[in-house]
Amino acid sequence: MRRFARSRLFAMLLAAAAAAPSAPRRVPGSAGGVTLLPNGWRISPAGRHLSVGDLPLALVESADGRYVVVSCNGYAKPTLEVVDLESFTVPSRVEVENAWLGLAWNPAGDRLYSSGAPRNGVQELEFRDGSLRAARNVAPAEPTKAEANARLDRPPFLGGLSVSPDGSRLYAVDVLGQTLSAVDLESGKVVATAALDAEPYTCLTSRDGSTVFVSLWGGSRVLLFDAATLVPEGEIPVGEHPGAMEVAGDGKRLFVACANTNAVWVVDVAARKAVSQIAVALFPDSPPGATPNALALSPDGRRLAVANADNNAIAIVDVAAEGGRVEGFIPSGWYPTGVRFSRDGTRLFVLSGKGLASQANPRGPQPGVPAAVPGQYVGAMLTGSLSVVPVPDEAALARYTKRVYELTPRFVSPAKPARSSSAAALSRIKHVFYVIRENRTYDQILGDLPTGNGDASLCLFPDEVTPNAHALAREFVLLDNFYVNAEVSYSGHAFSTGAYATDVVQKLWPMNYAGRGGAYLVPDSSEGGALRNPHGNITAAASGYIWDACERAGVSVRSYGEFVFETKEPKSPYAPTVPGLQGRVCSDYPGWDLAVPDNRRVDVWLREFREYEERGGLPALSILRLGNDHTSGTKAGYPTPRAMIAENDLALGRLVEAISHSRFWKESAVFVLEDDAQNGPDHVDAHRSVALIASPYVRRGAVDSNLYTTCGMLHTIEEILGLAPMSQCDAAATPLAAAFSSTGDSRPFIHRANRVSIDEKNLPKAWGAAESARMDFSEADRAPDAALNEVVWRSVRGAEHPMPPPVRAAFVRPRAADPDADGD
C-alpha cells in the first residue's frame, strides 16, 4: 500500500514537472508586495512596519499607550528600542550588556526590567517621556563554585520575567541553570529560589499574586509555586515546548503556547489540569510545525492572538466560545516572535524575528576584506520588525485569512492518481544514500560551471580542487537554485535530519554564536543528546528525525557519523546521541572530528557496504556525514583549506563510484547537501548551496533551476521510501521531482583522482595560523565564521587578492517580478 501510494504521488509530481520544463527561474526576493523567502514560503505582512534590532523577542506597551519597548536579542549586541507610536519612529535606543526574552514593567510603568541572559542578573531601567535610563542591577543568586563547576557546559542564562501585581517582587527563570528566583524589588536581593528539573522558558504571576506559573520549556509541563515562598504547589502536563502564557481575566484559565505542537493548551487552574487544546495550524491535518510561540489576550478577555512562527501568521482565537474557536489569521513577517494587543484593544503589535524585506550585505564580513561594515555577518542580519495592525473586524479578518492561505505553500496530497511512465522507474528506487557535508555556498564550489547561474570570481574551490563535485553535476543533474533552510550548523543539522528547527534552536543559536551565552548545548544541540542528558533532548522536534520516521514506517536505516559521540571504548568507539539511532549506527565510523580524513570514513563505510553486497540486507536509508569541507583554517600542522576540500571531494567521489558499481545501483539514489552555507559568499543569496543527486533515474546532463531546499530534498527521500512528512516544512517543500527522468541510465560513475595534494599542510607562519590555533574546532561552527572565512580566502587566493563583495544575508535579494509564483 505504501509503495502504491508513493508511486501515485511521484507520478503526479513528475507529470507536473514535465508539464513546465522551462518555467522561469524563481529566486528569493520581493516583487509586487510579496517576498519569496529562501525556504520557499512567501510573506506579505499586514499593517504598518518599522525595522528594529536583531531578532526581537519581546515587547511591552507604556502605561500611557504612547510607546512600545522592544527587546532585541539576536547576534548583534542587545538593544531595548523605544518606539513612538505617534511618529512611528525609534526616538530612543538603549544598548544593554546582555538581554534575552524577559521584559516586564512595574505596576506604575516607570520602571522596566530586562533579563540579563548569561550575566545572571536583571537590569532595572527608569522610563520617562519615552526614554530609558539604566538604574540598577538586581541579580538572582550567583551559583556556588561547586555548582558552577558542575554545569560548565550550561552556564546561567536568565530568560522570562514577571512582576507581582503589587510591584513588590520580581520573578525570574534561569533557563540553563534550571532555577526560579524571587527578588525583593525594594532591596534588590533574592529572597527565595526553587530548583527546576528541566529548562524553563518564562514565568507568570496569577491575577491575585498568590501563584507563580513556570512554563517548563524542556519538560512539557507548567509548574505552580507559592508566590511568597516558592514552595511547589503542583505541576500540569501540557504539550512539548511550553513557552508563552496568558491568564484569563477571571484567573480561572491559563493559556499556554506549546511551540512543538500546533496548539495552545488551556489549563483549568483550580482543577490543576489541561482541559482542552486549541488547534492553531492552518490545516486540520497538518504535521507539527506551526510553532505557536507567543500569546496576547485582548483587554476584554474575549480574543487570544497567537504568533505562529513557522506559518508567518497570527491566529485570532475567540476564547469566549466554549473550548476556543479560531476565527481567522493575519499575515505577518518572517518568523513572528511576539504579539500584544494595545491597552485600548484597537491595535495589534506584532514582532517578526527575521523581518520583512530583502537585504544584501555587500560590505559584510567576508574572507579577504578586513574592513567590513559592522552588523553585516549572516548571523547579524536577522533584522526584525514591529508591525502595527488595526484589530480587524469580521470582514477584514476574512480578507486577511484569505491572504494567508494564498501565501502558504500547498501541501502535496496524492488524492488523485495520475499516470506517468516515470513513476514505474522511480518506484524501483529502494536504497537512498544521504550525504551531509558542512558549510559551503554554491558559488564557492560550482560557481565556475558555465551552464549554471554561477559567479566564477567567487569560486574558491573550482574544478581543479573539486573534480568529483563538478563531474557529478555535469554527468547527472546540476541544481543551481538550491537553498539550505538553516543559517548555521546549530540549526543546520536539525533541518537536515528533522526538516525542522525548534523554537529552542532558533532562539538560542544567535546568542551562542555571538558569544553571549545560549550554550551550544553539546551534546544535546541540534545533534541530539537525549542518551547523555537525563532531561532529554530539548532541541528535538516533535516528530523526531528521519530515522524515527523510518522506524514508524518499518523502513531500515543506518547512520554513519551523524548524531554520534565518541565513547573512548575500543570495541565500540562511536555511539548514538539519540534513542532513535540505538542499534542503527556504525560504531567504527567517526563523527565530527576534523583530524580524521573523510577518506578514512569512506574506508569504514566501504567495509560494511561490501558485506551488504555479499550477504544482502542493505538498509533502505544510509546517512553519511562527510564534514571535512568545513576546514580547519590555517591551523599549523593541519591540512590546508584547499587540501581538506579536495580530500572531502575525493571521499565523495569514491563513495558514489562504489555505489554505482554495486549490484544495488539500479535501485539506488544518492543525495548530497551541505547542512548550511554560512562559510562563504554567493552572488544570489546567503542560503544558496551545493546539492547533488546521483541515480540511474536522474536526468543526465540537465540543469534544473527549480527552487529547491533542504526540506525539499528530505521530502523527496520521504516519498521514495514511503515516509510521512516530519513537519510542515518538508510537507510543504517542493520535491526534487523535475531532476528525475522516466527512463533509467545505469552507467556507473568513475571517481576523479585529486588534482591538488591532499597532504598539503599549513605552515606555522601561514597567514592566520595563530588566529586559527585559537579557534575551537571541537564542534561545527564553534570557530568564528567571519574570521575563518578570511583565513580560508587568503589561504587559497593570497592576502593580496581581496574577494569581490558577496550578496550574503539572512534575508534575500530582489527577484524578477513573479506575481503568480506560488510558494510551494
C-alpha positions, -999 to 999 in steps of 0.1 A, spaced: 0 0 0 28 24 9 46 16 -24 14 21 -43 7 55 -27 43 65 -33 41 56 -70 9 76 -75 24 106 -58 56 105 -79 35 101 -110 17 134 -102 50 152 -93 67 141 -124 37 149 -146 37 184 -131 74 188 -136 72 176 -172 43 200 -180 65 230 -174 101 221 -181 112 257 -189 95 275 -161 111 309 -153 138 307 -126 123 317 -92 149 331 -68 143 346 -34 133 383 -32 105 408 -34 80 417 -61 45 432 -60 44 434 -22 52 397 -18 86 384 -6 97 349 -16 118 335 12 147 311 6 127 283 23 101 286 -4 74 303 17 61 337 9 52 367 32 31 398 27 26 412 62 -4 433 72 -2 466 89 24 494 92 60 483 97 91 496 114 126 480 114 140 473 149 171 454 160 183 418 156 158 390 165 132 409 186 117 385 211 96 407 235 76 439 236 57 459 262 34 490 259 39 520 281 12 529 306 0 559 285 -2 539 253 22 563 235 52 540 233 62 504 228 95 490 241 111 461 221 138 438 234 162 427 205 182 396 214 200 383 183 236 382 172 243 419 175 246 435 209 212 435 225 191 467 225 159 480 240 142 500 213 116 526 223 91 531 195 70 563 195 36 551 181 26 586 171 56 594 149 63 557 143 100 562 149 126 550 174 135 581 193 154 562 220 175 531 219 195 517 248 223 492 242 225 468 271 253 444 281 230 414 276 193 405 273 171 376 263 133 375 262 125 388 297 108 422 297 83 435 323 70 468 338 64 476 374 27 484 381 33 522 378 50 518 344 80 539 354 105 510 359 113 484 332 130 451 339 151 433 313 166 398 318 204 397 316 208 363 300 243 349 309 251 379 331 227 362 356 211 395 365 181 417 357 186 452 345 163 478 360 157 509 339 139 542 346 113 552 320 103 588 315 90 607 285 99 580 260 134 575 273 151 547 292 179 551 317 198 524 334 191 524 372 205 493 389 211 456 385 190 432 406 207 398 405 194 363 413 218 344 435 251 335 419 258 298 418 283 284 442 318 274 429 308 238 431 275 244 412 294 265 386 319 237 380 292 211 378 275 229 349 303 245 329 286 234 296 253 250 307 261 283 324 234 306 339 211 321 313 182 342 325 150 342 305 114 352 312 104 376 339 73 385 358 65 413 383 39 407 410 7 427 408 16 448 438 51 455 424 69 442 454 86 412 438 102 402 406 103 365 395 130 353 370 138 319 355 173 307 347 168 287 315 200 267 315 207 268 352 171 255 358 160 277 387 132 301 396 142 331 417 121 357 436 137 391 441 125 417 466 124 449 445 129 473 474 162 457 484 171 442 450 180 409 468 169 374 462 146 361 489 137 327 476 148 302 449 134 269 436 152 242 417 136 230 385 141 196 369 142 208 333 148 241 313 122 268 319 111 294 294 93 321 314 72 327 345 39 345 351 21 355 383 -16 349 389 -41 377 388 -43 377 426 -5 374 430 -6 342 450 8 318 425 37 318 401 34 297 369 65 284 352 65 270 317 90 242 315 104 245 280 123 213 283 98 194 304 63 197 287 48 209 319 36 240 337 48 242 373 30 261 401 47 277 431 35 297 461 45 332 453 56 341 488 78 310 495 84 294 461 72 261 476 59 239 448 22 236 445 18 212 417 25 206 380 3 203 349 14 182 319 10 201 286 24 199 251 60 200 241 80 232 244 55 252 265 66 289 263 44 320 265 15 320 289 -16 342 295 -40 342 324 -77 347 316 -93 378 331 -111 358 358 -80 340 367 -96 306 361 -79 296 329 -42 296 318 -34 296 281 -1 280 272 16 282 237 33 248 231 57 255 203 65 219 194 28 213 188 2 230 166 -18 241 196 -24 264 226 -32 243 257 -59 255 280 -54 248 317 -81 248 344 -62 265 372 -84 253 401 -85 217 388 -48 217 381 -52 201 346 -53 208 310 -88 207 297 -85 214 260 -62 222 231 -69 250 206 -55 239 172 -40 269 155 -25 253 124 -37 264 90 -49 229 81 -66 204 104 -44 175 93 -11 195 93 20 178 108 38 197 135 54 230 125 30 259 131 53 268 161 29 289 183 54 308 204 38 340 216 4 349 230 -17 380 237 -51 383 254 -73 412 244 -82 437 271 -118 424 272 -106 389 275 -125 376 246 -98 372 220 -64 355 221 -37 363 195 -12 335 187 20 340 169 26 310 146 63 314 139 68 289 111 35 298 94 43 335 93 8 343 106 -11 354 137 -40 332 147 -70 351 162 -89 329 186 -123 335 202 -117 322 237 -151 333 249 -165 305 229 -166 271 246 -132 254 240 -119 283 220 -125 288 182 -100 301 156 -117 330 138 -90 336 113 -54 345 105 -34 377 99 -3 376 77 29 386 94 65 390 86 91 362 87 90 342 119 68 362 143 81 360 178 59 385 197 23 398 197 4 421 220 -29 439 220 -28 476 227 -41 487 260 -73 501 244 -78 470 223 -78 487 190 -44 476 176 -21 445 175 16 449 178 35 421 160 72 413 162 88 395 132 120 379 144 135 377 109 119 408 94 100 418 63 121 427 33 151 417 12 185 429 22 220 425 9 253 429 27 278 439 1 302 452 28 297 425 53 323 401 69 339 381 41 372 364 36 399 388 24 380 420 32 391 431 67 373 465 67 338 451 70 307 471 80 296 460 115 264 440 117 265 425 82 275 390 92 248 365 83 240 359 120 235 396 125 212 400 95 181 388 114 169 424 114 135 422 129 104 445 127 75 458 146 42 458 128 11 477 140 -22 462 127 -56 476 134 -76 449 151 -97 436 122 -135 433 122 -151 402 108 -148 413 71 -112 424 74 -102 392 92 -118 372 64 -97 391 39 -66 386 59 -73 349 63 -78 345 26 -44 362 20 -26 339 45 -39 309 26 -29 324 -7 7 329 6 10 295 22 26 266 3 2 240 -9 6 207 9 12 179 -16 -16 153 -15 -19 121 -35 -56 123 -36 -60 117 -73 -36 94 -91 -21 104 -124 -4 82 -150 32 86 -160 58 64 -175 83 78 -150 65 65 -119 74 29 -125 111 37 -128 111 58 -97 93 31 -77 123 9 -83 144 30 -60 148 10 -28 181 24 -14 188 60 -6 222 73 4 220 107 21 253 126 25 256 156 47 285 179 44 294 213 60 290 250 53 296 258 16 277 280 -9 270 272 -45 294 298 -58 323 286 -36 323 252 -53 303 253 -85 305 290 -94 328 282 -123 304 259 -141 293 279 -172 260 260 -175 247 272 -141 239 305 -125 274 310 -110 299 337 -103 334 324 -111 350 352 -93 336 338 -60 346 303 -67 373 293 -42 374 256 -50 369 251 -87 371 220 -109 408 216 -101 401 212 -64 366 196 -65 367 174 -97 342 149 -83 316 175 -74 319 190 -108 317 156 -125 286 147 -106 270 180 -115 278 176 -152 271 138 -156 239 137 -136 220 170 -129 231 205 -120 209 221 -93 218 258 -93 188 271 -73 191 251 -42 188 267 -7 196 254 28 169 261 54 194 270 81 217 299 86 242 280 108 251 244 118 233 247 151 201 247 131 216 231 100 218 195 113 183 199 128 168 209 94 189 183 75 177 154 96 144 165 110 131 191 85 126 215 113 145 237 138 126 241 170 120 274 188 147 264 212 173 262 184 160 293 166 161 315 197 194 303 213 218 300 183 222 337 177 232 343 213 256 314 212 273 324 180 277 359 193 295 345 224 268 358 248 256 325 263 228 304 250 251 274 252 257 252 221 241 225 243 266 199 233 259 170 232 222 180 232 224 206 205 207 201 171 225 168 171 205 152 198 219 142 232 189 125 249 210 95 258 236 117 276 213 143 291 190 130 319 164 156 310 162 145 273 168 164 241 153 199 245 161 207 209 144 177 192 114 182 170 80 167 179 83 141 152 120 134 159 143 128 130 142 109 97 153 77 114 123 79 137 101 83 106 118 52 92 111 33 124 74 43 123 71 31 87 91 -1 92 120 12 69 155 2 77 181 29 84 218 33 94 238 63 104 275 68 96 288 96 118 256 117 121 243 122 157 271 101 173 296 108 200 330 93 208 328 68 237 365 61 242 356 24 242 379 5 219 353 -21 209 326 5 202 342 39 198 311 57 185 276 56 199 243 74 191 233 105 209 196 99 205 173 68 212 161 65 177 195 55 165 201 28 191 214 -2 172 214 18 139 249 34 139 282 21 126 302 21 158 335 24 139 326 54 118 339 87 133 315 116 139 327 152 138 364 153 141 385 174 116 416 153 125 400 123 108 402 123 70 369 118 52 385 90 31 392 71 63 355 74 70 346 61 35 370 32 41 350 22 72 317 26 53 331 5 24 339 -24 46 302 -26 57 290 -19 22 310 -48 8 295 -71 34 260 -59 24 269 -68 -12 278 -103 -2 250 -111 22 223 -86 14 204 -66 40 215 -31 28 194 -6 47 168 14 27 184 46 41 220 52 48 230 86 63 267 96 59 284 125 74 314 139 53 321 171 71 357 180 65 349 205 38 344 227 69 382 230 70 405 239 100 415 273 86 453 276 85 459 259 118 495 248 118 501 211 110 465 206 97 458 202 60 453 235 42 418 245 33 423 236 -3 437 201 8 407 195 31 382 204 4 400 182 -21 402 153 3 364 156 11 357 158 -27 377 126 -33 359 108 -5 325 118 -21 337 106 -55 348 72 -41 315 67 -23 294 74 -54 316 52 -75 313 23 -51 275 26 -51 273 29 -89 294 -2 -94 275 -23 -69 245 -46 -75 224 -20 -57 229 7 -82 199 0 -103 177 6 -73 196 35 -57 197 73 -54 225 94 -37 215 128 -23 242 152 -12 239 186 6 256 210 30 239 214 63 242 252 60 260 277 38 274 302 62 311 298 54 312 315 21 299 341 -4 273 337 -31 261 362 -56 224 351 -54 218 345 -17 235 335 16 214 304 17 222 291 -18 243 260 -16 257 229 -33 233 200 -38 240 169 -59 220 138 -69 233 106 -85 210 78 -96 202 58 -128 169 78 -128 183 113 -128 180 135 -159 216 131 -172 233 163 -182 204 185 -173 203 219 -155 174 221 -130 168 256 -119 137 250 -98 138 265 -63 146 236 -40 155 234 -3 169 212 24 134 203 33 125 196 -3 153 171 -5 140 154 26 105 154 11 119 136 -20 136 110 2 104 105 22 84 100 -9 109 74 -23 109 55 10 72 59 17 77 80 48 52 105 62 63 142 65 81 151 97 69 187 98 51 213 78 84 224 64 90 192 44 53 186 38 52 220 20 86 219 3 89 212 -34 102 177 -40 131 174 -65 109 156 -90 120 176 -120 155 163 -115 144 127 -123 138 110 -156 112 85 -166 139 64 -182 168 48 -165 205 52 -174 226 28 -153 261 40 -164 284 40 -134 303 69 -120 341 69 -122 356 89 -94 383 115 -103 416 115 -86 426 145 -67 444 171 -87 459 190 -57 478 174 -29 456 163 0 487 161 21 494 198 18 498 212 54 495 246 69 529 261 79 534 277 113 538 311 96 509 308 73 485 338 72 460 334 100 479 304 116 480 320 150 443 330 148 433 295 136 452 280 165 429 299 189 397 287 171 376 260 186 370 232 160 357 207 186 321 212 172 308 225 139 306 263 139 324 270 172 351 287 152 342 324 144 327 323 110 338 357 97 374 352 108 375 317 94 362 329 61 390 354 58 416 328 67 403 304 41 401 330 14 436 343 19 449 307 22 436 299 -13 438 333 -32 466 350 -13 465 380 10 470 404 -19 438 393 -37 406 406 -19 374 389 -28 346 407 -45 318 416 -20 292 388 -19 254 391 -15 251 375 19 222 379 42 197 362 64 173 380 41 173 378 3 179 398 -28 152 411 -51 140 388 -78 123 393 -111 86 401 -109 67 368 -105 33 377 -90 18 344 -98 45 323 -82 31 301 -55 53 294 -25 53 257 -25 
